[in-house]
Amino acid sequence: MVLAASDLEMSAALSARASQVIPGPGGMYGHLSRGVNRLTPNFPQFYDRGLGATVWDVDGRPILDAMCAWGPMVLGYADKGVISAQERQLRLGDTLNGPSPLMVELAELLVDTVDHADWALLAKNGNDATASAVRIARAATGRSKLLKARKAYHGANDAFTPIPVGVAPGDRQNIIEFDYNDLNSLEAAAEVHVGDVAAIIVTPHQHDGIVPQADVDPSFARGVRALCDRIGAVLILDEVRTAMRIDLRGAWTPLGVAPDITCVSKSIGNGAAISAVLGVDSLKEAAGSIYVTGSFWFSAAPMAAAIETIARLRDNDGIGVMVAAGTRLREGLQTAAANEGVGILQTGPVQMPLLTFDDDSDLSKAFLFASVALDNGAFFHPWHNWFMSTAHTPEVIDAMVAAAVPAFAAVAEEHS
C-alpha cells in the first residue's frame, strides 16, 4: 500500500493536535524534531505498530524499516520472545519498592558477556549511561576535564547536547575536544590540561551525523588506551549505538583494547527502556559512591527484555545474521546505484550502514533518494546511519533494494 504525502490525513491531523499541546515544530521535540521535521513531507511522524522489520504509520502504510527505531530493535519489532519475557514479569510486578532478582541476573549476564566488565550499573537510556560514566570517572580521579571527539554525540544532557540552547557556558567549560582518529590532536588536548583529565570518552567508530562514517584506526584505539594509562584518566567507550551489534564482548575487543567503562543501551533490550554502565573492578567503589537514580531505574520488565535479548543474540549468532543482512543490502544498493550511473559511498559496519552520494554537499540527492524509496515502501534515512536487525531476512533485504531502484533512478534523472 503506497500513499502520497497528500494522503497522510491521520498524520497531519495528529501533528496539528500535537502542535497545540507539545513543544517543538509540528508538536515534536528532541531528535525526532530534527529527524522528522528535517525530512520530506512523505516521511511519517506517527506510527501505529511494528512487526519484524516492518512498521505501519498511522495512515496505514507498511514500510520496510532500515532504522530499527534509531537502533533499539535488534531482534525486530514485536518479537514474541521478548514480549513474553516482559509479560511474565509484568504479571509479577514491574516497578516495585526495589528491584526484582532479575537485576542481579542481568548484571551477571552483562559481566559474563562483555570482556572487561566486572560490574554493571543499570539505568534507562543512553544519556543516563554516559552521564553516569563521566560522574564515576570524576569521582574516581578527583579531576574535572573530559576529552571528547569533535561533533561526537554522547547524549542530550548539558555537557553533550549538540544544540546548547538554554545551556550555561560554564556547563561546557570542562569539555575539551579533539579530532577522532587523530592521536596527535588527542595528546595535545590532554597536554594542555595535564593533571586534570578525568576521562576520555570515545565511540568505537566515528558515526557522526550527515558525514560518512569512519572505522577506528587500531593505532588510535591503542593510543587512547596508552594515553589514559599514562595520565591516569578513565577510558569510556560509548557503545550506546553499537552495543550488541558489533561484538558482544565489546567493540574494541578484537583490537585488543579494553576500556575502563563501557556505556550500553539501545539494542540491549530490543526496545525496552534500559541501559547500563559496565566497568572494571578498580572503579567499582567510585561507581557505588555517586548518586544516580530514578523512580523507574529498577523496573523489572525491561530487565526481563534485556536478558531475553542478549541471550538470543548470543545463542543464535545474532551479529552474524545482521552482518549477512547488511552485506546483502550493501551489495544490492551498490549494484542498483551503478546500474543508474549514480556515485555513492557506503561506510561503517554493515550492521550500521550509511549511504552518502557523491557531490551532495546540500544533501539534495540523499533527500530525494530517501523520499522516493519511502514512496516505494522502504525507510532509508538520508543523513543518519541505519541499523540492521535479525528480522532483516534475505527477502526483506531484497524488497528494500527493489524500493531503492526507482530512488536511484530519480537521483540519476534529476542530477544528470
Buried (B, 14 or more C-beta within 10 A) or exposed (E): EEBEBEBBEBBBEBBEEBBEEEEBEBBBBEBEBBBBBEBBEBBBBBBEEBEBBBBBBBBEBBBBBBBBBBBBBBBBBBBEBBBEBBEEBEEEEBEEEEBBEBBEBBBEBBBEBBBBBEBBBBBBBBBBBBBBBBBBBBBBBEBEBBBBBEBBBBBBBBBBBBEEEEBEEEBBEBBBBBBBBBBEBBBEBBEEBEEBBBBBBBBBBBBBBEEBBBEBBEEBBBBBBBBBEEBEBBBBBBBBBBBBBBBBBBBBBEBEBBBBBBBBBBBBBBBBBBBBBBBBEEBBEBBEEBEBEEEEBBBBBBBBBBBBBBBBBBEEEBBEBBBBBBBBBBBBBBEBBEEBEBEBEBBBBBBBBBBBBEEBEEBBBBBBBBBBBBBBBBBBBBBBBBBBBBBBBEEBBEBBBBBBBBBBBBBBEEBE
